[in-house]
Amino acid sequence: MKLYKIIKTFKHQGLVIKKSSLVNSGLLKSSIKLTYGYELFLRLTHNAVKIMSIPKIGYKHTNLRDGSIFWNYKNGENALTPDEVKFWIDSAKKEYFFTNDRVIKYEPQEV
């Protein structure tokens, strides 16, 4: 399996890309929770877009700062369940083929 399909934490905050390449490949998909950056990375590499990422040493970013989207996904009122986290990771691996946001939603499965 390709390394980028195993590592799910691509930091799009350090992304360097031509604007036209990003627009042509599609922007971040608002319906995808948690793995929206990973899905974008998969889509860009799938479309052979040349990208660069500034190493973390070049900027400071903290994913789990109080009140951030990732903090809320882990600790907020509507924290994601392990099943929902798995759903979003699996969805990123399926949705990167599509440029447009297909507005997918997580539906809890009854056991």
Secondary structure, 3 states (H helix, E strand, C coil): CCHHHHCCCCCHHHEECCHHHHHHHCCCCCCCCCCHHHHHHHHHHHCCCCCEECCHHHCCCCCCCCCCHHHHHHHCCCCCCHHHHHHHHHHHHHHCCCCCCCCCCCCCCCC
